[in-house]
Structures are given as C-alpha cells and as structure tokens.
Amino acid sequence: MPEERWIAETENAFAFRDKNPQAPVHVLVVPKKRVPTVLQAPDALLGEMLGLVKRVAEQEGIAREGFRTVINTHPQSGQGVYHLHIHVLGGRQMKWPPG
C-alpha cells in the first residue's frame, strides 16, 4: 500500500485512505486480523476501532464540523468485502437519508 494512503494504526487495527473516495476525506479503519462482519467482532476490538475513528477524524480535521461512520453488514446493506471495515467520511455536507 503506498505510504501516502496510510493514516494511523493501533495494536489491532489500522487506517488508510480509500482508493476510491466518496468524500473529500474517506478513510477505512480495518482490523489487522480478518473478521468477516461486525457480528463476529469482539466488543474490545470494536471499541479500539472506534477509538481509531476518533483519532482519524481529529487528525484529518473533520472532527469539529462533523463526519459520518458507516459499517455495512451483509449484502442487503451493500457489504462487498467480507473483512470488517469502518468508513470515515467527511469534508462535505452529508445528506439524509443516505440511500
């Protein structure tokens, strides 16, 4: 992975810029060990990943104005990659409903 895409990491997760961004800031937070969906993730890992989301939002300058986090679970939600990941999107006005 090119160095400029790598953002941050913790003991069990890492964050990098999405290669096909859907917002000015689009970062993925991913566990280092494969976990298919949020349903299989231990609570401690989810807490660590959300802590990394906070850190990324602050580091990327989107914490104050706001950002969106998205976790897709199973096909009907749009999950296409069965390795748990949290999308962190910001840098523009988000719309609701999301789609």
Biotite code that builds the C-alpha atoms (Angstrom):
import biotite.structure as struc

atoms = struc.array([
    struc.Atom([0.000, 0.000, 0.000], chain_id="A", res_id=1, res_name="MET", atom_name="CA", element="C"),
    struc.Atom([1.510, 3.380, -0.922], chain_id="A", res_id=2, res_name="PRO", atom_name="CA", element="C"),
    struc.Atom([2.734, 5.283, 2.127], chain_id="A", res_id=3, res_name="GLU", atom_name="CA", element="C"),
    struc.Atom([0.572, 8.386, 1.449], chain_id="A", res_id=4, res_name="GLU", atom_name="CA", element="C"),
    struc.Atom([-2.608, 6.311, 1.948], chain_id="A", res_id=5, res_name="ARG", atom_name="CA", element="C"),
    struc.Atom([-1.565, 5.034, 5.399], chain_id="A", res_id=6, res_name="TRP", atom_name="CA", element="C"),
    struc.Atom([-3.015, 7.213, 8.190], chain_id="A", res_id=7, res_name="ILE", atom_name="CA", element="C"),
    struc.Atom([-2.670, 5.554, 11.608], chain_id="A", res_id=8, res_name="ALA", atom_name="CA", element="C"),
    struc.Atom([-2.720, 2.281, 13.500], chain_id="A", res_id=9, res_name="GLU", atom_name="CA", element="C"),
    struc.Atom([-3.290, 0.699, 16.880], chain_id="A", res_id=10, res_name="THR", atom_name="CA", element="C"),
    struc.Atom([-2.299, -2.712, 18.174], chain_id="A", res_id=11, res_name="GLU", atom_name="CA", element="C"),
    struc.Atom([-5.193, -4.457, 16.415], chain_id="A", res_id=12, res_name="ASN", atom_name="CA", element="C"),
    struc.Atom([-6.366, -2.086, 13.658], chain_id="A", res_id=13, res_name="ALA", atom_name="CA", element="C"),
    struc.Atom([-5.108, 0.337, 11.031], chain_id="A", res_id=14, res_name="PHE", atom_name="CA", element="C"),
    struc.Atom([-6.490, 3.231, 8.985], chain_id="A", res_id=15, res_name="ALA", atom_name="CA", element="C"),
    struc.Atom([-5.822, 4.197, 5.383], chain_id="A", res_id=16, res_name="PHE", atom_name="CA", element="C"),
    struc.Atom([-7.296, 6.435, 2.688], chain_id="A", res_id=17, res_name="ARG", atom_name="CA", element="C"),
    struc.Atom([-9.879, 4.780, 0.443], chain_id="A", res_id=18, res_name="ASP", atom_name="CA", element="C"),
    struc.Atom([-8.564, 4.362, -3.117], chain_id="A", res_id=19, res_name="LYS", atom_name="CA", element="C"),
    struc.Atom([-11.993, 5.356, -4.489], chain_id="A", res_id=20, res_name="ASN", atom_name="CA", element="C"),
    struc.Atom([-13.048, 8.199, -2.152], chain_id="A", res_id=21, res_name="PRO", atom_name="CA", element="C"),
    struc.Atom([-16.712, 9.163, -1.873], chain_id="A", res_id=22, res_name="GLN", atom_name="CA", element="C"),
    struc.Atom([-15.967, 12.377, 0.063], chain_id="A", res_id=23, res_name="ALA", atom_name="CA", element="C"),
    struc.Atom([-13.003, 14.755, 0.404], chain_id="A", res_id=24, res_name="PRO", atom_name="CA", element="C"),
    struc.Atom([-11.958, 12.670, 3.424], chain_id="A", res_id=25, res_name="VAL", atom_name="CA", element="C"),
    struc.Atom([-12.645, 8.938, 3.086], chain_id="A", res_id=26, res_name="HIS", atom_name="CA", element="C"),
    struc.Atom([-10.671, 6.678, 5.389], chain_id="A", res_id=27, res_name="VAL", atom_name="CA", element="C"),
    struc.Atom([-11.142, 2.988, 6.156], chain_id="A", res_id=28, res_name="LEU", atom_name="CA", element="C"),
    struc.Atom([-10.492, 1.582, 9.634], chain_id="A", res_id=29, res_name="VAL", atom_name="CA", element="C"),
    struc.Atom([-9.781, -2.153, 9.415], chain_id="A", res_id=30, res_name="VAL", atom_name="CA", element="C"),
    struc.Atom([-8.808, -4.828, 11.942], chain_id="A", res_id=31, res_name="PRO", atom_name="CA", element="C"),
    struc.Atom([-5.396, -6.401, 11.370], chain_id="A", res_id=32, res_name="LYS", atom_name="CA", element="C"),
    struc.Atom([-6.871, -9.901, 11.713], chain_id="A", res_id=33, res_name="LYS", atom_name="CA", element="C"),
    struc.Atom([-9.699, -10.844, 9.356], chain_id="A", res_id=34, res_name="ARG", atom_name="CA", element="C"),
    struc.Atom([-13.147, -10.513, 10.879], chain_id="A", res_id=35, res_name="VAL", atom_name="CA", element="C"),
    struc.Atom([-15.933, -11.050, 8.303], chain_id="A", res_id=36, res_name="PRO", atom_name="CA", element="C"),
    struc.Atom([-18.577, -8.694, 9.743], chain_id="A", res_id=37, res_name="THR", atom_name="CA", element="C"),
    struc.Atom([-19.317, -6.558, 12.793], chain_id="A", res_id=38, res_name="VAL", atom_name="CA", element="C"),
    struc.Atom([-21.361, -9.509, 14.102], chain_id="A", res_id=39, res_name="LEU", atom_name="CA", element="C"),
    struc.Atom([-18.206, -11.597, 14.656], chain_id="A", res_id=40, res_name="GLN", atom_name="CA", element="C"),
    struc.Atom([-16.099, -8.782, 16.129], chain_id="A", res_id=41, res_name="ALA", atom_name="CA", element="C"),
    struc.Atom([-15.223, -8.868, 19.822], chain_id="A", res_id=42, res_name="PRO", atom_name="CA", element="C"),
    struc.Atom([-16.501, -5.827, 21.726], chain_id="A", res_id=43, res_name="ASP", atom_name="CA", element="C"),
    struc.Atom([-12.952, -4.829, 22.689], chain_id="A", res_id=44, res_name="ALA", atom_name="CA", element="C"),
    struc.Atom([-11.915, -4.724, 19.018], chain_id="A", res_id=45, res_name="LEU", atom_name="CA", element="C"),
    struc.Atom([-14.939, -2.584, 18.127], chain_id="A", res_id=46, res_name="LEU", atom_name="CA", element="C"),
    struc.Atom([-14.020, -0.160, 20.906], chain_id="A", res_id=47, res_name="GLY", atom_name="CA", element="C"),
    struc.Atom([-10.436, 0.025, 19.669], chain_id="A", res_id=48, res_name="GLU", atom_name="CA", element="C"),
    struc.Atom([-11.605, 0.618, 16.108], chain_id="A", res_id=49, res_name="MET", atom_name="CA", element="C"),
    struc.Atom([-13.979, 3.411, 17.192], chain_id="A", res_id=50, res_name="LEU", atom_name="CA", element="C"),
    struc.Atom([-11.137, 4.990, 19.156], chain_id="A", res_id=51, res_name="GLY", atom_name="CA", element="C"),
    struc.Atom([-9.125, 4.958, 15.936], chain_id="A", res_id=52, res_name="LEU", atom_name="CA", element="C"),
    struc.Atom([-12.089, 6.553, 14.116], chain_id="A", res_id=53, res_name="VAL", atom_name="CA", element="C"),
    struc.Atom([-11.966, 9.433, 16.632], chain_id="A", res_id=54, res_name="LYS", atom_name="CA", element="C"),
    struc.Atom([-8.227, 9.809, 16.175], chain_id="A", res_id=55, res_name="ARG", atom_name="CA", element="C"),
    struc.Atom([-8.512, 9.824, 12.378], chain_id="A", res_id=56, res_name="VAL", atom_name="CA", element="C"),
    struc.Atom([-11.349, 12.404, 12.455], chain_id="A", res_id=57, res_name="ALA", atom_name="CA", element="C"),
    struc.Atom([-9.236, 14.715, 14.606], chain_id="A", res_id=58, res_name="GLU", atom_name="CA", element="C"),
    struc.Atom([-6.085, 14.134, 12.550], chain_id="A", res_id=59, res_name="GLN", atom_name="CA", element="C"),
    struc.Atom([-7.906, 14.743, 9.248], chain_id="A", res_id=60, res_name="GLU", atom_name="CA", element="C"),
    struc.Atom([-9.581, 17.931, 10.513], chain_id="A", res_id=61, res_name="GLY", atom_name="CA", element="C"),
    struc.Atom([-13.183, 16.720, 10.286], chain_id="A", res_id=62, res_name="ILE", atom_name="CA", element="C"),
    struc.Atom([-13.971, 16.197, 13.979], chain_id="A", res_id=63, res_name="ALA", atom_name="CA", element="C"),
    struc.Atom([-15.257, 19.719, 14.613], chain_id="A", res_id=64, res_name="ARG", atom_name="CA", element="C"),
    struc.Atom([-17.532, 20.135, 11.573], chain_id="A", res_id=65, res_name="GLU", atom_name="CA", element="C"),
    struc.Atom([-18.724, 16.538, 11.536], chain_id="A", res_id=66, res_name="GLY", atom_name="CA", element="C"),
    struc.Atom([-18.227, 13.241, 9.812], chain_id="A", res_id=67, res_name="PHE", atom_name="CA", element="C"),
    struc.Atom([-20.096, 10.035, 9.079], chain_id="A", res_id=68, res_name="ARG", atom_name="CA", element="C"),
    struc.Atom([-19.127, 6.492, 10.002], chain_id="A", res_id=69, res_name="THR", atom_name="CA", element="C"),
    struc.Atom([-20.527, 3.547, 8.044], chain_id="A", res_id=70, res_name="VAL", atom_name="CA", element="C"),
    struc.Atom([-20.319, -0.197, 8.671], chain_id="A", res_id=71, res_name="ILE", atom_name="CA", element="C"),
    struc.Atom([-22.053, -2.292, 6.018], chain_id="A", res_id=72, res_name="ASN", atom_name="CA", element="C"),
    struc.Atom([-23.136, -5.759, 7.145], chain_id="A", res_id=73, res_name="THR", atom_name="CA", element="C"),
    struc.Atom([-24.171, -8.441, 4.629], chain_id="A", res_id=74, res_name="HIS", atom_name="CA", element="C"),
    struc.Atom([-25.311, -7.998, 1.013], chain_id="A", res_id=75, res_name="PRO", atom_name="CA", element="C"),
    struc.Atom([-28.523, -6.055, 1.575], chain_id="A", res_id=76, res_name="GLN", atom_name="CA", element="C"),
    struc.Atom([-26.514, -3.269, 3.237], chain_id="A", res_id=77, res_name="SER", atom_name="CA", element="C"),
    struc.Atom([-24.006, -3.192, 0.397], chain_id="A", res_id=78, res_name="GLY", atom_name="CA", element="C"),
    struc.Atom([-21.161, -5.140, 2.024], chain_id="A", res_id=79, res_name="GLN", atom_name="CA", element="C"),
    struc.Atom([-18.957, -6.321, -0.811], chain_id="A", res_id=80, res_name="GLY", atom_name="CA", element="C"),
    struc.Atom([-15.754, -7.106, 1.088], chain_id="A", res_id=81, res_name="VAL", atom_name="CA", element="C"),
    struc.Atom([-16.087, -9.608, 3.925], chain_id="A", res_id=82, res_name="TYR", atom_name="CA", element="C"),
    struc.Atom([-13.411, -8.079, 6.119], chain_id="A", res_id=83, res_name="HIS", atom_name="CA", element="C"),
    struc.Atom([-14.938, -5.726, 8.682], chain_id="A", res_id=84, res_name="LEU", atom_name="CA", element="C"),
    struc.Atom([-14.162, -2.088, 7.945], chain_id="A", res_id=85, res_name="HIS", atom_name="CA", element="C"),
    struc.Atom([-15.475, 1.266, 9.097], chain_id="A", res_id=86, res_name="ILE", atom_name="CA", element="C"),
    struc.Atom([-15.792, 4.042, 6.535], chain_id="A", res_id=87, res_name="HIS", atom_name="CA", element="C"),
    struc.Atom([-14.987, 7.510, 7.920], chain_id="A", res_id=88, res_name="VAL", atom_name="CA", element="C"),
    struc.Atom([-16.370, 10.176, 5.566], chain_id="A", res_id=89, res_name="LEU", atom_name="CA", element="C"),
    struc.Atom([-16.159, 13.932, 5.909], chain_id="A", res_id=90, res_name="GLY", atom_name="CA", element="C"),
    struc.Atom([-15.139, 17.224, 4.416], chain_id="A", res_id=91, res_name="GLY", atom_name="CA", element="C"),
    struc.Atom([-18.549, 17.965, 2.855], chain_id="A", res_id=92, res_name="ARG", atom_name="CA", element="C"),
    struc.Atom([-22.221, 18.165, 3.814], chain_id="A", res_id=93, res_name="GLN", atom_name="CA", element="C"),
    struc.Atom([-23.683, 14.679, 4.160], chain_id="A", res_id=94, res_name="MET", atom_name="CA", element="C"),
    struc.Atom([-27.275, 14.031, 3.072], chain_id="A", res_id=95, res_name="LYS", atom_name="CA", element="C"),
    struc.Atom([-30.022, 12.036, 4.757], chain_id="A", res_id=96, res_name="TRP", atom_name="CA", element="C"),
    struc.Atom([-31.317, 9.505, 4.061], chain_id="A", res_id=97, res_name="PRO", atom_name="CA", element="C"),
    struc.Atom([-28.013, 8.151, 2.795], chain_id="A", res_id=98, res_name="PRO", atom_name="CA", element="C"),
    struc.Atom([-29.528, 5.829, 0.170], chain_id="A", res_id=99, res_name="GLY", atom_name="CA", element="C"),
])
